[in-house]
C-alpha cells in the first residue's frame, strides 16, 4: 500500500508588507525561477555537453487580492518612494515562508460583468530568501 503524505491546503497564506498584513489574497506567483544553464563543455568532452546552474532571474512577483478598500489603501500607502525598498513576507500554512526585499506598485486589475474588484501588488525583487518550516 502506498505511503500517505500530508498535503497542506493553500487557505491561510499570509502576505505582509513590513508588519502590515494585506488581506484577501487569492493568487500568488511562483516563488523563484529555474536557474539559467551555464555550458561548461570542454574540448575534452566527447559524448555529452555539461552544464552547471547559473543565476536565477526573479524580476518581479505579482500578488493578486480582492479589493476591500482598506487592504488596497494599506498596500498603496506602503509603496516605497525614491528608490527605497520594503520587506515583504509570504507565509504558507505549512510554515514555509519567503522574505522578499524590493519595491512595489499597487494597481487595479481589469474587471468584467459579474466579477469582483481586484488589485495587484507587483514587487520588483532585489532579493528573495526561502525560510524552511521548522
N, C-alpha and C positions, 0 to 999 in steps of 0.2 A: 504494500500500500504506500502511495507517495506521502512524503512528509508534508505536513501542512505548515504554512507560514502565515504570519500576521501581516496584513496589509493595512496601512493607515488610510483613513478617509481624508480627503482634502478639505473637508469642512473644518474651519477653525484656523486657517492660515492667517497669521498676523503680519501687518505691514506697518512700519513706523518710520517717520522722518524725525531724526533725533529721538526725543522722548514722546513725540506726539503720534498716537495711533490714528491711522487713516482707515476708516471702517468701510464696509460694504464692498470689499474686494471680490471680483468674480473671475478674473483671468490673470495668470502670471506667465511670464516668458520662461524660456529655457534659462537656467541659472549658470550659464557657462557656454563654451563652444568647443568644437573639436580643434585640437592644435593643428597648425599647419604642418605638413610633412616636409622635412628637410632632407634632400637627397644627398647621401654621403657615399654613394657608389664610387669605387676607385677602379683604376685600370687593372688591378689585381683580381677584381670580382669577375667571374666568368659565366655564372648562370643566372644570378638574380641581382636586382637592384636592392640597395639598403637605405633605410630611412631612420631618422630619429625624430621625436616630436619637437616641433618648434613652438613658437609663441601662439597663445590663444588670442583671438580677436573679438573681444566683447566690447562693442562700441556703445550700444545703448540697450536698455532694458525697459520694456513697456508694461506697466501695470494698469489694468482697467477696473473701474469702480462704477457702481450705481451712484448717481448724484443725489445726495440727501442735503444739499446746500451747505451744511456745516462741514461735511467732510471735504467738499470741493474747496471751500474757503480756507480750511486748515492746510490743505496741500498747496494751494496757490500762495498763501501768506508765508509758507516756509521755503519758497523758491530762493535759492542763494542769489546774491547780487554781485555784480562787478568781478566775476571770475572766482568768487568764493565757492567752497564746497560744503556739502552736508553729508551726514552719515545716515544711511538707510539700513533697516534691519527687516529681514523676512524670516519668519519662524514658522516651521511646519509642525503639525500635530505630533509627529514622531520625535520632535526635539531638535531635528536638523535645522540649522539656521545659516543665513548668509549675512555678512556685513558688507555693505557697498559704500564706497566713498565716491562722490561725484556731484553733479548738479542736475537739476531737473526743470522741466517746464510742465505746466498743467494746462490741459485744454479739453474742451467739449468734443465728444465723438459724434459722428453722424447719427441722426435719429430718423425714424420712419413711423408710419401709422402703426398703432398698437405696439409701440416699443417704449421702454423706459429710457429716461435721460441718463446718459453715461458720460464719464470723463476719463482721461488718461493722465497718468504721471509717467513721463518719459525721461529716464535717467541717462545722462551721458556719463559713462563709467570711467573713473580714474583707477579704481582698484576694487577687487571683489575677493572676499575671504570666505571659505566654507568652514563652518563650525560644526563638527560632528556631534551627534546626540550622545549623551553620557549615560 
